[in-house]
Amino acid sequence: MATLQFLGATGTVTGSKYLLTTDSERALVDCGLFQGLKELRRRNWDPFPADPESIHRVLLTHAHIDHVGYLPKLRKGGFSGEIWGTTPTTEICRLVLPDSGHLQEEEAKFANKKGYSKHSPALPLYTEKEAQEVLPLLKPVEYEKEYVLAEGVTCRYRDAGHILGSSTILISLKNQSPPITILFSGDLGRYGAPILRDPASVPEADYILLESTYGNRAHGTEDREEALASIIAETVKRGGTIVIPAFAVGRTQDLLYDLRILEDSRRIPILPVYMDRPMATSASEILARHPEYYDEEATALNNKGRNHIWPSNLHWCSTQQESKAVNQVTSPCVIIAASGMATGGRVLHHLKHRMTDPKNTLLFVGFQAQGTRGRLMLEGAKKIKIHGEEVPVKAQIQKIDSFSAHADYKEILRWVGGFTRPPKKAFIVHGEPEASQALAEKLRESVGWKCHIPAYLEAVLLE
């Protein structure tokens, strides 16, 4: 008998956690933090719905915080098994998990210093030291190899094309009668996106957990390079600065790549580009170390030399002093800082400093979840609370959807078109309610799949 319980990413795009239980194996697929709405973030503090000590291992689809950020808390609860992910995923986890603990400590200190926390004292969910304790549990795996989880239970990782090392995971329960296969899509990438290969097709599975981040939207036909060039040109003409909240892993490297292409083609002037996130430096180094994951175009560019990938006037801001110095720059420039949804990190200081000036542009290049500052600004908020202070929004607010690393509904349908037979059931996850419902309807209409949108903590029997 096998059961699957949905511990996150139901009705939301955050908190991905799925618990698969069989007679011989208990595996958690992804272990992410909830972000955005307060009611979601509170779940991070709730007792874990299963006994962490009973979980044999964690299988990671990729290393974004909404998929791995709960690992230190799971470890604190008693988990001691292995954590499997591709080599880049494990390397990125070694960056993002201690960084997450450090940021939480810093935010708790700031809240206590300013006195705006409702809790006394404000505490981090976990510390940097506690995050470090998870790292010895990481075990690298490779694409297209079959790994044994337990007797009669195997898994296979395939390229998902979302970020470096991202994967779909196919788990085979060969000890069931009849055998059962369950596919976890993770986050699917886009076709034709720069640097990384397209998501690899999967021929079949009995059950699939399918992400629906953009299940009700198409990215459109805009040329993202032209859109970026236009926004930069207009802002420079006003004498302003472009501030781009971007995740340190994935989106940041795409932005730097495109900025260099625009420079080389003389579609934008060569501007100072400030990458204000120490972790982004290390993440970019990981990307540079793994050209075996590149597509053909990025491979050709990489073969010319590493400097051809990044903008020619790029400045890495490692220290707080270097970060603060960027606020003294009054001439046009580009500032890229995490987090991508403006939920924390150094970007908040840049927003606070720049968003009150109409000459400047705040550019969003990724999905903005409900309740995040990014979502509020895109919806027209006139004031945004940062560090307990209401800050007026006077800068120009722009977005480029085509920078998204998530497949839209058309690309998801293209990917599922690789199946040689329909699954018994598709569980639509990792999407806000409207997006999940829309994708379920499209799958029913276009390919005749049976779809179910699970509720938080719902458990289903797989047979």
KEFI-44572 format. One line per 5 residues: their letters; for each residue x, y, z of N, C-alpha, C. Coordinates in steps of 0.2 Angstrom, whole numbers, plus 5000, padded with zeros to 4 digits. Each point is the difference from the previous one (the first is absolute). Layout:
A	X/Y/Z/X/Y/Z/X/Y/Z  ...
This chain:
MATLQ	5004/4994/5000/4996/5006/5000/5004/5006/5000  4998/5005/4996/5004/5006/5000/4995/5006/5001  5003/5005/5004/4996/5006/5001/5004/5006/4998  4997/5006/4998/5003/5006/4998/4996/5005/5004  5004/5004/5004/4997/5006/5004/5003/5006/4997
FLGAT	4996/5005/5000/5002/5007/4997/5001/5005/5006  5006/5001/5001/5002/5004/5006/5001/5007/4998  4999/5002/4994/5002/5007/4998/4998/5001/4993  5001/5006/4997/4999/5002/4993/4993/4998/4998  4995/5000/5004/4993/4999/4998/4997/5007/5001
GTVTG	4997/5003/4995/4997/5006/5000/5005/5006/5001  5006/4998/4999/5005/5005/5000/5006/4998/4996  5005/5004/4999/5006/4998/4996/5006/4999/5005  4999/5000/5006/5005/4999/5005/4999/4994/5004  5006/4998/5004/4999/4995/5005/5000/4993/4997
SKYLL	5003/4999/4995/4999/4993/4996/5003/4995/5005  4996/4995/5001/5001/4994/5004/4995/4995/4999  5002/4994/4998/4996/4994/4998/5003/4994/5004  4996/4997/5004/5002/4994/5004/4997/4993/4997  5005/4996/4997/4998/4994/4997/5002/4994/5005
TTDSE	4995/4996/5002/5001/4995/5005/4998/4993/4997  5005/4995/5000/4998/4993/4998/5002/4996/5006  4999/4993/4999/5002/4996/5005/5008/5000/5002  5004/5002/4995/5007/5000/5001/5004/5006/5000  4996/5006/4998/5003/5006/4999/4996/5006/5002
RALVD	5003/5005/5003/4996/5006/5001/5004/5006/4998  4999/5003/4994/5004/5005/4997/4996/5006/5000  5003/5006/5001/4997/5006/4999/5003/5003/4994  4996/5002/4995/5002/5004/4994/5000/5007/5001  5005/5003/5000/5001/5008/5002/4998/5001/5007
CGLFQ	5003/5006/5002/4999/5002/5007/5001/5007/5001  4995/5004/4997/5000/5007/4999/4997/5004/5005  5002/5006/5001/4997/5005/5004/4993/5003/4997  4996/5001/5004/4994/5004/4998/5002/5008/5000  4997/5003/4995/5002/5008/5000/4994/5003/4998
GLKEL	5000/5007/5000/4994/5004/4998/4995/5001/5006  4994/4998/4999/4995/5002/5005/5002/4998/5007  4998/5004/5005/5001/4998/5007/4998/4993/5002  4994/4999/4997/4997/4993/5002/5004/4994/4997  5003/5001/4995/5005/4995/4997/5006/5000/5004
RRRNW	5003/5006/5002/5006/5000/5003/5000/4997/5007  4994/5001/5003/4999/4997/5007/5001/4992/5000  4999/4997/4994/5000/4993/4999/5007/4997/5002  5005/5005/4998/5007/4998/5001/5002/4999/5008  4996/5003/5004/5000/4999/5007/4996/4995/5003
DPFPA	4995/4997/4997/4996/4995/5002/5004/4993/5001  4998/4996/5004/5003/4993/5001/5000/4997/4993  5005/4997/4998/5000/4996/4994/4995/4995/5000  4996/4999/4994/4994/4995/5000/5002/4993/5001  5006/4998/4999/5003/4993/5000/5006/5001/5005
DPESI	5001/4994/5003/5006/4999/5004/5007/5001/4996  5004/5005/5001/5006/5000/4996/5004/4994/5000  5001/4997/5006/5004/4995/5001/4998/4994/4996  4993/4999/4998/4998/4995/4996/5001/5000/4993  5003/5006/4997/5001/5001/4993/5007/4997/4999
HRVLL	5001/4996/4995/5006/4997/4998/5005/5005/4996  4997/5003/4995/5004/5005/4996/4996/5005/4997  5003/5006/4998/4997/5005/4996/5002/5000/4993  4996/5001/4995/5002/5000/4993/4998/5007/4998  5005/5004/4997/5000/5007/4999/4999/5000/4992
THAHI	4995/5004/4998/4999/5002/4993/5005/5005/4998  5001/5005/5004/5005/5006/4999/5001/5004/5006  5004/5005/5000/5003/5003/5006/4997/5007/5001  4994/5002/4998/4997/5006/5002/4997/4999/5007  5000/5006/5003/4998/4999/5008/4993/4998/5001
DHVGY	4995/5001/4995/4993/4997/5001/5000/4993/4999  5006/4997/4998/5000/4992/4999/5006/4997/5005  5004/5004/5003/5005/4997/5005/5001/5004/5006  4996/5006/5001/5002/5004/5006/4997/4997/5006  4996/4995/5001/4998/4997/5006/5005/4995/5003
LPKLR	5005/4998/4996/5004/4994/5002/5003/5001/5007  5003/5006/5001/5003/5001/5007/4995/4999/5006  4993/5002/4998/4995/4999/5005/4998/4993/5001  5000/4996/4994/4999/4993/5001/5006/4996/5003  5006/5003/4999/5006/4997/5004/4999/5001/5007
KGGFS	4998/5006/5002/4999/5002/5007/4995/4995/5003  4995/4998/4996/4994/4996/5003/5002/4992/5001  5006/4998/4997/5003/4994/5001/5001/4996/4994  4999/5003/4994/5002/4996/4994/5008/5000/4999  5002/4994/4998/5007/4998/5000/5002/4996/4994
GEIWG	4995/5000/4995/5002/4996/4994/5003/5004/4995  5001/4997/4994/5004/5003/4994/4995/5005/4997  5003/5005/4996/4997/5004/4996/5003/5000/4993  4996/4998/4995/5002/4998/4994/4998/5006/4995  5005/5002/4996/4999/5005/4995/5006/5000/4995
TTPTT	4999/5003/4994/5005/5000/4995/5006/5003/5003  5006/5000/4997/5006/5003/5002/4999/5008/5001  4998/5003/4995/4998/5007/5001/4995/5002/5005  4995/4996/5001/4995/5001/5005/5003/4999/5007  5005/4995/5001/5003/5000/5007/5005/5006/5001
EICRL	5003/5002/4995/5005/5005/5000/4996/5007/5002  4995/5001/4997/4996/5006/5001/4997/5000/5007  4998/4994/5002/4997/4999/5007/5005/5002/5005  5006/4999/4999/5006/5002/5004/5000/5007/5001  4998/5004/4995/5000/5007/5000/4993/5003/5003
VLPDS	4994/4997/4998/4994/5004/5001/4998/4998/5007  5001/4994/5003/4998/4998/5007/5003/5004/5005  5007/5001/5001/5003/5004/5005/4998/5007/4999  4999/5002/4993/4998/5007/4999/4993/5002/5003  4996/4995/4999/4993/5001/5002/5000/5000/5008
GHLQE	5004/4996/5003/5001/5001/5007/5002/5006/5003  5006/5003/4996/5003/5006/5002/4995/5006/4999  4996/5000/4994/4995/5005/4999/4994/5000/5005  4998/4994/5003/4995/5000/5005/5003/5002/5006  5006/4999/5002/5003/5003/5006/5001/5007/4999
EEAKF	5002/5003/4995/5000/5007/4999/4993/5004/5000  4995/4997/4997/4994/5003/5001/4997/5000/5007  5001/4994/5003/4998/5000/5007/5004/5005/5004  5006/5001/4999/5004/5005/5004/4997/5007/4998  4999/5001/4994/4997/5007/4998/4993/5001/5003
ANKKG	4996/4995/5000/4994/5001/5003/5000/5002/5007  5004/4996/5004/5001/5002/5007/5003/5006/5001  5005/5003/4996/5003/5006/5000/4995/5006/4999  4996/4999/4995/4995/5005/4998/4993/5000/5004  4999/4994/5004/4994/4999/5004/4994/4999/4996
YSKHS	5000/4998/4993/4994/4999/4997/4998/4993/4999  5003/4995/5004/4998/4994/5000/4994/4999/5005  4995/4996/4999/4995/4999/5005/5002/4995/5005  5006/4996/4998/5002/4995/5005/5006/5003/5004  5001/4998/5006/5005/5003/5004/5004/4994/5003
PALPL	5006/4998/4998/5003/5004/4995/4999/4996/4993  5001/5003/4994/4999/4997/4994/5005/4995/4999  4999/4994/4998/5005/4994/4999/5000/4998/4993  5006/4998/4998/5000/4997/4993/4997/4993/5000  4998/4998/4994/4997/4993/4999/5006/4995/5002
YTEKE	5005/5001/4997/5007/4997/5001/5005/5004/4999  5006/4999/5003/5006/5004/5000/5005/4997/4994  5005/5004/4999/5005/4998/4995/5003/4994/5002  5002/5000/5006/5003/4994/5003/4996/4993/4999  4993/5001/5001/4996/4994/5000/4999/4998/4992
AQEVL	5001/5005/4996/4999/4999/4993/5007/4996/4998  5005/5002/5002/5007/4997/4999/4999/4992/5002  4996/4998/5005/5000/4994/5002/4997/4995/4995  4996/5003/4996/4996/4996/4995/5005/4998/4994  5005/5004/4999/5004/4999/4994/5004/4993/4999
PLLKP	5002/4997/5006/5003/4993/4999/4995/4995/4998  4994/5001/5000/4995/4995/4998/4999/5000/4992  5003/5005/4996/4999/5001/4993/5003/4995/4996  4997/4997/4996/5003/4994/4995/4999/5002/4993  5005/5001/4996/4999/5002/4993/4998/4993/4996
VEYEK	4995/5001/4995/4998/4995/4995/5001/5003/4993  4999/4996/4995/5001/5002/4993/4993/4999/4996  4999/5003/4995/4995/4999/4996/5000/4993/4996  4994/4997/4999/4999/4994/4996/5003/4994/5003  5002/5000/5007/5002/4994/5003/4995/4998/5005
EYVLA	4999/4993/5000/4995/4997/5005/5003/4999/5007  4997/5003/5005/5003/4999/5007/4995/4996/5004  5002/4996/5004/4996/4996/5004/4999/5004/5007  4994/5001/5002/4998/5003/5006/4999/4995/5005  4997/4994/4999/4998/4994/5004/4999/4994/4996
EGVTC	5000/4995/5002/4998/4994/4996/4994/5001/4996  5000/4999/4994/4995/5001/4995/4998/5007/4999  5003/5005/5003/4999/5007/4999/5006/5004/4997  4999/5003/4994/5005/5003/4996/4998/5007/4998  5005/5004/4998/4998/5007/4998/5005/5002/4994
RYRDA	4998/5004/4996/5004/5003/4994/4999/5007/5000  5005/5004/4999/5000/5007/4999/5001/5002/4993  4996/5005/4997/5001/5002/4994/5000/5008/5000  5003/5003/4995/5001/5007/4999/4993/5004/5000  4998/5004/5004/4994/5004/5000/5001/5007/4996
GHILG	5006/5002/4999/5001/5006/4997/4998/5007/5003  4999/4999/5007/4998/5006/5003/5006/5005/5003  5004/4997/5004/5006/5003/5002/5006/4995/4999  5006/5002/5001/5005/4995/5000/4999/4994/5004  5000/4994/4998/5000/4994/5004/4992/4998/5001
SSTIL	4995/5004/4998/4994/4998/5002/4997/4994/4996  4996/4996/5004/4998/4994/4998/4992/4998/5000  4998/4996/4996/4994/4996/5001/5003/4993/5004  4995/4997/5004/5002/4994/5003/4995/4995/4999  5002/4994/4997/4995/4995/4999/5002/4994/5005
ISLKN	4995/4999/5005/5001/4995/5005/4996/4993/4997  5003/4995/5000/4997/4993/4998/4999/4996/5006  4994/4998/5002/4999/4995/5005/4999/4993/4997  5006/4997/4999/4999/4993/4997/4998/4995/5004  4999/5001/5007/4998/4995/5004/4993/5000/5001
QSPPI	4996/5005/4997/4993/5000/5000/4997/4995/4995  4994/4998/5001/4997/4996/4995/4993/5003/4998  5000/5003/4994/5005/5000/4995/5005/5006/5002  5006/5000/4996/5005/5005/5002/4997/5007/4998  5002/5005/5004/4998/5007/5000/5005/5005/4998
TILFS	4999/5005/4996/5005/5005/4999/4997/5007/5001  5004/5004/5004/4998/5007/5002/5005/5005/4997  4997/5005/4997/5005/5005/4997/4999/5006/5003  5005/5003/5003/5000/5007/5003/5003/5005/4995  4996/5005/4998/5003/5004/4995/5005/5005/5002
GDLGR	4999/5002/5007/5004/5005/5002/4998/5006/4997  5004/5005/4998/4999/5006/4996/5002/4999/4993  4996/5000/4995/5002/4999/4994/5002/5007/4997  5006/4999/4996/5003/5006/4996/4996/5001/4994  5003/5005/4996/4997/5002/4994/5004/4997/4994
YGAPI	4997/5000/4995/5003/4998/4993/5003/5006/4997  5007/4999/4998/5003/5005/4997/5003/5005/5004  5000/4999/5007/5003/5005/5005/5007/5000/4999  5004/5005/5002/5007/5001/4999/5003/4995/5005  5006/4998/4999/5005/4997/5004/4999/4993/5001
LRDPA	4994/4998/5002/4998/4993/5002/4996/4996/4994  5001/4994/5001/4996/4996/4995/4993/5000/5001  4996/4998/4995/4992/4999/5001/4999/4995/5005  4994/5000/5003/4998/4994/5005/5000/4994/4996  5002/4994/5003/5000/4994/4997/4993/4997/5000
SVPEA	4998/4997/4995/4994/4996/5000/5000/4994/5004  4994/4998/5003/5000/4994/5003/4994/4996/4997  5001/4993/4998/4996/4997/4996/4993/4998/5003  5001/4998/5007/4994/4998/5003/5000/5000/5008  4995/5000/5003/4999/4999/5008/4993/4999/5001
DYILL	4999/4996/5006/4993/4998/5002/4997/5006/5003  5004/5004/5004/4998/5006/5003/5005/5006/4999  4998/5006/5000/5004/5005/4999/4998/5006/5004  5005/5003/5004/4999/5006/5003/5002/5006/4996  4996/5004/4997/5002/5005/4995/4999/5007/5002
ESTYG	5005/5004/5000/5000/5007/5002/4996/5004/4995  4997/5005/5003/4995/5004/4996/5001/5008/5002  5006/5002/5001/5002/5007/5001/4996/5005/4995  5001/4998/4994/4998/5004/4995/4994/4996/4996  4996/4996/5004/4995/4996/4997/4995/5004/4996
NRAHG	4999/5006/5002/4995/5004/4997/5002/5006/4995  5007/4999/4999/5003/5006/4996/5005/4997/4995  5000/5004/4994/5005/4999/4996/5005/5006/5000  5007/4999/4999/5005/5005/5001/4999/5005/4995  4997/4999/4994/5000/5005/4995/5005/5000/4995
TEDRE	5000/5004/4995/5005/4999/4995/5006/5006/5000  5000/5004/5006/5004/5005/5000/5008/4997/5000  5004/5004/4997/5007/4998/5000/5003/5003/5006  5002/4996/5005/5002/5002/5006/5006/5005/5000  5005/4998/4995/5006/5005/4999/4997/5007/4998
EALAS	4996/5000/4995/4997/5007/4998/4997/5003/5006  4996/4997/5004/4996/5003/5005/5005/5002/5005  5005/4997/5002/5005/5002/5005/5004/5006/4997  5002/5000/4994/5003/5005/4997/4996/5007/5000  4994/4999/4999/4995/5006/4999/4999/5003/5007
IIAET	4999/4996/5005/5000/5002/5007/5006/5004/5003  5006/4997/4998/5006/5003/5002/5001/5007/4997  4999/5000/4993/5001/5006/4996/4995/5006/5003  4994/4998/5001/4995/5005/5003/5002/5003/5007  5003/4995/5004/5002/5002/5007/5006/5004/4999
VKRGG	5005/4998/4996/5006/5004/4999/4998/5007/4998  4996/5001/4995/4998/5006/4998/4997/5005/5005  4997/4997/5005/4997/5004/5006/5006/5001/5005  5005/4997/4999/5006/5001/5005/4999/4995/5006  4996/4995/4999/4999/4996/5006/5003/4993/5000
TIVIP	4999/4996/5005/5003/4994/5002/4995/4994/4999  5002/4995/4998/4996/4994/4999/5001/4995/5006  4995/4999/5004/5001/4995/5005/4996/4994/4999  5004/4994/5000/4996/4994/4998/5001/4995/5005  4994/4998/5004/5000/4995/5005/5001/4993/4996
AFAVG	5005/4996/5002/5000/4994/4996/5004/4995/5005  4997/4993/4999/5003/4995/5004/5008/4999/4998  5004/4999/5005/5007/5000/4999/5002/4994/4996  4995/4995/4999/5001/4994/4996/4995/4999/4995  5003/5000/4994/4996/5000/4994/4998/5006/4996
RTQDL	4996/5004/5003/4998/5006/4997/5005/5005/4999  5004/5001/5005/5006/5004/5000/5005/4999/4994  5002/4993/4999/5004/4999/4995/4997/5001/4993  4994/4999/5000/4996/5001/4993/5001/5008/4999  4999/5004/5005/5000/5007/4999/5007/5002/4998
LYDLR	5005/4998/5003/5007/5002/4998/5002/4998/4993  4997/4994/4999/5002/4997/4993/4997/5005/4995  4993/5002/5001/4997/5004/4995/5003/5007/4999  5002/5003/5006/5003/5006/5000/5006/5000/4996  5004/4995/5000/5006/5000/4996/4998/4999/4993
ILEDS	4995/4997/4998/4998/4999/4993/4998/5007/4998  4996/5003/5004/4998/5007/4998/5006/5005/4999  5005/4999/5004/5006/5005/5000/5003/4998/4993  5001/4994/4999/5004/4998/4994/4997/5002/4994  4993/5000/5000/4996/5002/4994/4999/5008/5000
RRIPI	5003/5003/5005/4999/5008/5000/4993/5002/5001  4995/4996/5003/4993/5002/5001/4999/5003/5006  5005/5000/5005/5000/5004/5006/5007/5003/5001  5001/5005/5004/5007/5003/5001/5003/4995/5005  5006/5000/5001/5004/4997/5005/4999/5003/5007
LPVYM	4996/4998/5004/4998/5003/5007/5004/4996/5005  5001/5003/5006/5002/4996/5006/4994/4996/5002  5002/4993/5001/4995/4995/5002/5002/4998/5007  4996/5001/5005/5002/4998/5007/4996/4994/5002  5004/4994/5001/4997/4994/5002/5001/5000/5007
DRPMA	4994/5002/5004/5001/5001/5007/4997/4993/5004  5003/4995/4999/4999/4994/5004/5006/4996/5000  5003/4999/5006/5006/4996/5000/4999/4993/4997  4994/4997/5002/4999/4993/4998/4999/5000/4992  4998/5005/4997/4999/5000/4992/5007/4999/4997
TSASE	5005/5003/5003/5007/4999/4998/5002/4993/5000  4999/4996/5005/5001/4993/5001/4996/4996/4995  4993/5002/5000/4996/4996/4995/5002/5001/4993  5003/5006/4998/5002/5001/4993/5006/4996/4999  5004/4999/5005/5006/4996/5000/4998/4992/4999
ILARH	4995/4998/5003/4998/4993/4999/4997/4999/4993  4997/5005/4997/4997/5000/4993/5006/4999/4996  5006/5004/5001/5005/5000/4996/5004/4994/5000  5000/4996/5006/5003/4994/5001/4997/4994/4996  4993/5001/4998/4996/4994/4997/4998/5002/4993
PEYYD	5004/5001/4996/4998/5001/4993/4997/4994/4997  5001/4994/5003/4996/4994/4997/4993/5000/5001  4997/5005/5003/4993/5001/5001/4997/5006/4995  5005/5003/4996/4998/5005/4995/4997/4998/4994  4996/5004/4997/4998/4999/4993/5005/5001/4995
EEATA	4999/4999/4994/5005/5001/4995/5002/5008/4999  4996/5004/5000/5001/5008/5000/5005/5002/5006  4998/4998/5006/5004/5002/5006/5007/4996/5000  5000/4994/4997/5006/4997/5000/5005/5003/4995  4997/5003/4994/5005/5003/4995/5002/5007/5003
LNNKG	4996/5003/5004/5002/5007/5003/5005/4998/5006  4999/4995/5003/5004/4999/5006/5007/4998/4997  5000/4997/4995/5007/4998/4997/5004/5006/4998  4997/5006/4999/5004/5006/4999/5003/5002/5006  4998/4998/5006/5003/5003/5006/4995/5002/5005
RNHIW	5001/4999/5006/4995/5002/5005/4998/5007/5000  5004/5005/4998/4998/5007/5000/4995/5001/4995  4999/4996/4995/4995/5001/4995/4993/4999/5002  4999/4997/5006/4994/4998/5003/4997/5006/5004  5004/5004/5004/4998/5005/5004/5001/5007/4997
PSNLH	4996/5005/5002/5001/5007/4998/5007/5002/5001  5002/5005/4996/5007/5002/5000/5002/5005/5006  4994/5003/5003/5002/5004/5006/4996/4998/5006  5001/4993/5001/4997/4997/5006/5003/5001/5006  4997/5002/5006/5003/5000/5006/4996/4995/5005
WCSTQ	5004/4996/5003/4997/4996/5005/5001/5003/5007  4994/5001/5003/5000/5003/5007/5000/4994/5005  5005/4999/5003/5001/4995/5005/4998/5002/5007  5003/5006/5002/4999/5002/5007/4994/5005/5001  4998/5001/5006/4995/5005/5001/5002/5007/4998
QESKA	5007/5001/5001/5002/5007/4999/5000/5001/4992  5001/4995/4996/5000/5000/4993/4992/5001/4998  4996/4997/5003/4993/5001/4999/4997/5007/5001  5002/5002/5006/4998/5007/5002/5003/5005/4995  5006/4999/4998/5003/5005/4995/4996/5000/4994
VNQVT	4996/4995/4998/4996/5001/4994/4995/5005/5000  4998/5001/5006/4995/5005/5002/5002/5007/4998  5007/5001/5000/5003/5007/4999/5001/5001/4992  4998/4995/4996/5001/5001/4993/4994/5003/4997  5001/5006/4997/4994/5004/4997/5000/5000/4993
SPCVI	5005/4997/4996/4999/5000/4993/4996/4993/4998  4998/5000/4994/4996/4994/4998/5004/4993/5001  4997/4995/5003/5003/4994/5001/4995/4995/5000  5002/4993/5001/4995/4995/5001/5002/4996/5007  4995/4999/5004/5001/4997/5006/4996/4994/5000
IAASG	5004/4994/5001/4996/4994/5001/5001/4997/5007  4995/4998/5003/5001/4998/5007/4994/4995/5002  5001/4995/5004/4995/4996/5003/4997/5003/5006  4993/4998/5001/4997/4994/4997/4996/5002/4994  4998/4995/4996/4996/5001/4994/4993/5003/5001
MATGG	4997/4998/5005/4993/5003/5002/5001/5005/5005  5006/5003/5001/5000/5005/5005/4998/4999/5007  5001/4993/5002/4997/4998/5007/5006/5001/5005  5006/5001/4998/5005/5001/5005/5007/5002/4996  5005/5000/5004/5007/5001/4997/5002/5007/4998
RVLHH	5005/5001/4997/5003/5007/4999/4996/5004/4995  4996/4997/4996/4996/5004/4995/4995/5004/5004  4998/4999/5006/4996/5004/5004/5003/5007/5001  5006/5000/5001/5004/5006/5002/5000/5004/4993  5001/4997/4995/5000/5004/4993/4993/5002/4998
LKHRM	4995/4996/5002/4993/5003/4998/4999/5006/5005  5001/4999/5006/4999/5006/5005/5003/5006/4997  5006/4999/4998/5004/5006/4998/4998/5003/4993  4998/4996/4995/4999/5002/4993/4992/5000/4998  4996/4997/5004/4993/5000/4998/4996/5006/5001
TDPKN	5003/5005/5003/4996/5006/5001/5002/5005/4995  5004/4999/4995/5002/5004/4994/4997/4998/4994  4996/5004/4997/4996/4998/4993/5005/4999/4994  5006/5002/5001/5005/4999/4995/5002/4993/4999  5000/4996/5006/5002/4994/5000/4995/4994/4998
TLLFV	5002/4995/4998/4996/4994/4998/5001/4994/5005  4995/4997/5002/5000/4994/5004/4997/4994/4995  5005/4996/4998/4998/4995/4995/5000/4993/5003  4994/4997/4999/4999/4993/5002/5000/4995/4994  5004/4995/5001/5001/4995/4995/4998/4993/5001
GFQAQ	4996/4999/5006/4998/4994/5001/4993/5000/5004  4998/4994/5001/4993/4999/5003/5000/5003/5007  4995/5004/5002/4999/5003/5006/4994/4997/5004  5002/4997/5005/4994/4996/5004/4996/5005/5004  4994/4997/5001/4995/5004/5004/5003/5002/5007
GTRGR	4999/5007/5002/5002/5002/5006/5008/5003/5000  5003/4999/4995/5007/5002/4999/5000/5008/4999  5006/5003/5001/5000/5007/4998/5000/5001/4993  5003/4995/4996/5000/5001/4993/4993/5000/4997  4996/4995/5003/4993/4999/4997/4996/5007/5002
LMLEG	5001/5003/5006/4997/5006/5002/5001/5005/4995  5007/5001/4999/5002/5006/4995/4997/4999/4993  5000/4994/4998/4997/4999/4993/4993/5001/5000  4997/4999/5005/4992/5001/5001/4999/5008/5001  5005/5004/5000/4999/5007/5001/5000/5003/5007
AKKIK	5003/4997/5005/5001/5002/5006/5003/5007/5000  4998/5005/5004/5003/5006/5000/5005/5001/5006  4999/4995/5005/5005/5000/5005/5002/4993/5002  5006/4998/5002/5002/4994/5001/5004/5000/5007  4998/4995/5004/5004/5000/5007/5006/4996/4999
IHGEE	5006/5004/5002/5006/4997/5000/5004/5002/5007  5002/4994/5003/5003/5001/5007/4995/5004/5005  4994/4999/4999/4995/5003/5005/4998/5007/4998  5003/5003/4994/4998/5007/4998/4996/4999/4993  4995/5005/5000/4996/5000/4994/5004/5005/4995
VPVKA	5002/4997/4994/5004/5004/4995/4996/5001/4994  5000/5006/4998/4996/5002/4994/5003/4997/4994  4995/4997/4995/5003/4998/4994/4999/5005/4994  5005/5003/4998/5000/5005/4995/5004/4998/4994  5004/4995/5000/5004/4998/4995/4995/4997/4995
QIQKI	5003/4999/4993/4996/4996/4995/5000/4993/5002  4995/4996/4999/4999/4993/5002/5000/4997/4993  5004/4995/4998/5000/4997/4994/5001/4992/5001  4998/4996/4996/5001/4993/5000/5001/4997/4993  5004/4995/5000/5001/4996/4994/4999/4993/5001
DSFSA	4994/4997/4998/4998/4994/5002/5005/4994/4996  5002/5002/4995/5004/4995/4996/5007/4998/5003  5002/5004/5005/5006/4998/5004/4998/4994/5005  4994/4998/5001/4998/4995/5004/5003/4993/4998  5002/4997/5005/5004/4993/4999/4994/4994/5000
HADYK	4994/5002/5001/4995/4995/5001/4996/5000/4993  4999/4993/4998/4996/4999/4994/4993/5003/5001  4997/5003/4994/4993/5003/5001/4996/4994/4998  4993/5001/4999/4996/4994/4999/5001/4997/4993  5002/5004/4995/5001/4997/4994/5006/4996/5000
EILRW	5005/5002/5003/5006/4996/5001/4999/4993/5004  4996/5001/5005/4998/4994/5004/4997/4995/4996  4995/5002/4996/4997/4996/4995/5004/4997/4995  5005/5004/4998/5005/4997/4995/5004/4994/5004  5002/5001/5006/5004/4995/5004/4996/4994/5001
VGGFT	4993/5001/5002/4996/4994/5001/4999/4996/4994  5001/5004/4994/4999/4996/4994/5005/4995/4998  5005/5000/5004/5005/4995/5000/4998/4993/5003  4995/5000/5004/4997/4994/5003/4998/4995/4994  5001/4994/5001/4998/4995/4995/4993/4997/5002
RPPKK	4998/5001/5006/4994/4998/5003/4998/5005/5006  4993/5001/5001/4998/5004/5005/5001/4997/5007  5002/5004/5005/5000/4997/5007/4993/4999/5002  5000/4996/5006/4994/4998/5003/4997/5006/5003  5004/5005/5002/4998/5006/5003/5006/5005/5000
AFIVH	4998/5006/4999/5005/5006/5001/4998/5004/5006  5004/5001/5004/4999/5004/5006/5003/5007/4998  4996/5005/5000/5002/5007/4998/5002/5004/5006  5006/5002/5001/5003/5003/5006/5004/5006/4998  5003/5003/5005/5005/5006/4999/4997/5005/4995
GEPEA	4994/5003/5003/4996/5005/4996/4995/5003/5004  4999/5006/4999/4994/5004/5003/4994/4997/4998  4994/5000/5003/4994/4996/4999/4998/5001/4992  5000/5006/4998/4997/5002/4993/5005/4996/4995  5006/5000/5001/5005/4998/4996/4999/4992/4999
SQALA	5000/4997/5006/4999/4993/5001/4994/4997/4996  4994/5004/5002/4994/4998/4997/5000/5001/4992  5003/5005/4998/5001/5001/4992/5004/4995/4997  5005/4998/5003/5004/4995/4997/4997/4993/5000  4996/4998/5005/4996/4994/5001/4995/5000/4994
EKLRE	4997/5005/4999/4995/5000/4995/5003/5000/4993  5006/5003/4999/5003/4999/4993/5003/4993/4999  5002/4997/5005/5002/4993/5000/4994/4995/4998  4995/5001/5003/4994/4996/4999/4998/5001/4993  5000/5006/4997/4997/5002/4994/5005/4998/4994
SVGWK	5006/5001/5001/5005/4999/4995/5003/4993/4999  5001/4996/5006/5003/4994/5000/4996/4995/5004  4994/5002/5002/4996/4995/5004/5002/4997/5006  5005/5004/5004/5002/4997/5006/4995/5001/5006  5000/4995/5004/4997/5001/5007/5004/5004/5004
CHIPA	4997/5005/5003/5004/5005/5004/4997/5001/5007  5004/5001/5005/4997/5002/5007/5005/5005/5003  4997/5005/5003/5003/5005/5003/5000/4999/5008  5006/4997/5002/4999/4998/5008/5000/5006/5004  4998/4999/5006/4999/5005/5006/5006/4999/5004
YLEAV	5002/5005/5004/5005/5000/5005/4999/4994/5005  5005/4996/5000/5001/4994/5005/4995/4994/4997  4997/5001/4995/4997/4994/4997/5004/4994/4999  4998/4994/5001/5003/4994/4999/4996/4996/4995  5004/4997/4995/4996/4995/4995/5004/4994/5000
LLE	4996/4995/4998/5002/4993/4999/5002/4999/4993  5006/4997/4999/5002/4999/4993/4999/4992/4999  4996/4999/4995/4999/4993/4998/5000/4998/4993
